[in-house]
Amino acid sequence: MLPPLSALRCFHVASRSENFSVAADTLRLTPSAVSHQIKSLELFLGQPLFIRNQRRMQLTDAGKAYAARIATVFQEIEQATHEFLRSSQHVRLMVRVPPSLANSWLVPHLAEFIRRHPSIEIQILTDQGSAGKLADCEIRYGQSKWPGMNAELLWTERLYPMVGPQGPVIREIADLVAAPLIHTRSRLHGWPELLSAHGLAKHGQKTGLEFDRSVLALEAAASGLGVALESRLIARRLIESGSLSMPLADVSIEDEAYYFVTGQTELSAAAALFKVWLLEHLPV
């Protein structure tokens, strides 16, 4: 059976100072209102909690014991409330993203998502191994064949020949036959497929520089080491700065796609907001 909670709170505050006037200031009540609340609690409990002297109020032994017990309860309520408010105001979202996409597109655009959703604390992971931390959602590049995962198409990638100012001169697609080609390990089929689609063959199509990251292949092209076959999305900042150009803007090849990937559990509210933001801001 619970006592009146307003009376219990008045007693809790008054027991700390043993002064009804101080308690009244804390509770923004009058001293007589505090006194009335404590009297109602004493009637409920059937015994006095304070000894009322002319000079001061003093807790009885029973009052001291009761005050100590309820103080613990009020501390737990305060802590629980603090934790609830903190968790309701800030939600952590862990997102796993391919390193090239994170560096070239996501991080430069992330400020807009943070401004829109300041209560979401986002953590970006770029490790791609299965042994990494379990993320709330992922952006994966591939063919949507991931057992036990939900994969929703974000956009299909197209690859374009790209060169730097000091690179080989490319005016038409036939110029690619004599140019040094730069390969990215995840896209080794790209150059042969592009050339074959235009009726061209190249001696030693897979010879030349090869990198395991798109950003490295693009930096090599920007440094004049050859022609890279890469994504406009990944190369966007280098193109905008003039470090790379697409001399054959109408020549491209469709590659694999980016997918929004989650586990089988229900999508969290924060992950759903992140997906909506991605679909709004990705260039198509």
BELNOR-V173857 format. One record per residue. RES is the residue in three letters. PHI is phi in whole degrees, 0 to 359 (NA if undefined). D_LAST is the distance of its C-alpha to the last C-alpha in whole Angstrom. Layout:
RES|PHI|D_LAST + RES|PHI|D_LAST
//
This chain:
MET|NA|64 + LEU|267|62 + PRO|285|64 + PRO|302|62 + LEU|292|59 + SER|295|60 + ALA|292|63 + LEU|296|62 + ARG|293|60 + CYS|300|63 + PHE|295|65 + HIS|302|62 + VAL|290|62 + ALA|292|66 + SER|292|67 + ARG|286|65 + SER|250|67 + GLU|52|70 + ASN|212|70 + PHE|291|69 + SER|292|68 + VAL|296|66 + ALA|297|64 + ALA|297|64 + ASP|297|62 + THR|296|60 + LEU|271|59 + ARG|59|60 + LEU|235|63 + THR|273|66 + PRO|303|69 + SER|292|70 + ALA|293|67 + VAL|298|67 + SER|300|70 + HIS|296|70 + GLN|297|67 + ILE|290|69 + LYS|299|72 + SER|294|70 + LEU|291|68 + GLU|297|72 + LEU|297|73 + PHE|296|70 + LEU|277|71 + GLY|82|75 + GLN|200|76 + PRO|287|76 + LEU|253|73 + PHE|236|74 + ILE|264|78 + ARG|264|78 + ASN|259|81 + GLN|292|81 + ARG|275|80 + ARG|202|77 + MET|263|75 + GLN|224|75 + LEU|292|73 + THR|286|76 + ASP|300|75 + ALA|295|74 + GLY|296|71 + LYS|297|70 + ALA|296|69 + TYR|292|67 + ALA|298|66 + ALA|295|65 + ARG|293|63 + ILE|286|61 + ALA|299|60 + THR|298|58 + VAL|295|57 + PHE|296|55 + GLN|296|54 + GLU|294|52 + ILE|297|51 + GLU|297|50 + GLN|294|48 + ALA|297|46 + THR|294|45 + HIS|299|44 + GLU|294|42 + PHE|295|40 + LEU|295|39 + ARG|295|38 + SER|288|36 + SER|281|35 + GLN|269|33 + HIS|229|32 + VAL|240|30 + ARG|269|28 + LEU|240|25 + MET|259|25 + VAL|238|21 + ARG|259|21 + VAL|224|19 + PRO|304|18 + PRO|305|20 + SER|297|18 + LEU|291|15 + ALA|299|17 + ASN|288|19 + SER|271|16 + TRP|233|13 + LEU|296|15 + VAL|300|18 + PRO|298|17 + HIS|256|15 + LEU|292|18 + ALA|302|20 + GLU|292|18 + PHE|294|19 + ILE|295|22 + ARG|296|23 + ARG|287|22 + HIS|231|23 + PRO|294|26 + SER|277|28 + ILE|262|26 + GLU|269|27 + ILE|264|24 + GLN|238|25 + ILE|260|23 + LEU|247|24 + THR|243|23 + ASP|289|26 + GLN|255|25 + GLY|283|28 + SER|291|29 + ALA|277|32 + GLY|287|30 + LYS|299|30 + LEU|285|29 + ALA|268|26 + ASP|290|25 + CYS|202|21 + GLU|221|19 + ILE|250|16 + ARG|242|17 + TYR|251|16 + GLY|164|17 + GLN|238|18 + SER|63|19 + LYS|254|23 + TRP|233|24 + PRO|304|27 + GLY|78|28 + MET|236|25 + ASN|266|22 + ALA|232|19 + GLU|245|16 + LEU|297|12 + LEU|263|10 + TRP|197|7 + THR|268|9 + GLU|274|9 + ARG|235|10 + LEU|249|13 + TYR|233|15 + PRO|295|18 + MET|224|19 + VAL|223|22 + GLY|265|24 + PRO|302|26 + GLN|262|29 + GLY|277|28 + PRO|297|29 + VAL|280|28 + ILE|237|26 + ARG|254|26 + GLU|216|25 + ILE|297|24 + ALA|296|28 + ASP|294|28 + LEU|292|26 + VAL|298|29 + ALA|266|32 + ALA|275|29 + PRO|289|29 + LEU|260|26 + ILE|254|25 + HIS|251|24 + THR|248|22 + ARG|305|24 + SER|284|22 + ARG|228|20 + LEU|295|24 + HIS|281|23 + GLY|298|20 + TRP|297|23 + PRO|303|25 + GLU|292|22 + LEU|296|21 + LEU|294|24 + SER|296|26 + ALA|297|23 + HIS|251|24 + GLY|71|28 + LEU|247|29 + ALA|232|30 + LYS|227|31 + HIS|296|34 + GLY|60|33 + GLN|303|30 + LYS|262|29 + THR|276|32 + GLY|112|31 + LEU|295|29 + GLU|223|28 + PHE|232|26 + ASP|263|25 + ARG|225|22 + SER|299|19 + VAL|298|20 + LEU|287|24 + ALA|297|23 + LEU|292|21 + GLU|296|24 + ALA|295|26 + ALA|296|24 + ALA|297|24 + SER|275|28 + GLY|88|28 + LEU|273|29 + GLY|154|27 + VAL|249|23 + ALA|261|21 + LEU|248|18 + GLU|218|15 + SER|276|12 + ARG|298|10 + LEU|296|9 + ILE|290|13 + ALA|269|14 + ARG|307|13 + ARG|293|16 + LEU|292|18 + ILE|291|17 + GLU|295|17 + SER|277|21 + GLY|88|21 + SER|285|22 + LEU|223|20 + SER|221|19 + MET|247|17 + PRO|293|20 + LEU|240|19 + ALA|295|15 + ASP|264|15 + VAL|249|17 + SER|203|14 + ILE|220|15 + GLU|284|13 + ASP|245|14 + GLU|287|14 + ALA|233|12 + TYR|264|12 + TYR|232|14 + PHE|269|15 + VAL|243|19 + THR|222|22 + GLY|284|26 + GLN|280|28 + THR|286|29 + GLU|295|27 + LEU|293|24 + SER|289|26 + ALA|298|25 + ALA|295|24 + ALA|294|21 + ALA|296|20 + LEU|294|19 + PHE|294|17 + LYS|296|15 + VAL|301|15 + TRP|297|14 + LEU|302|11 + LEU|296|9 + GLU|284|10 + HIS|249|9 + LEU|290|6 + PRO|290|4 + VAL|240|0
//
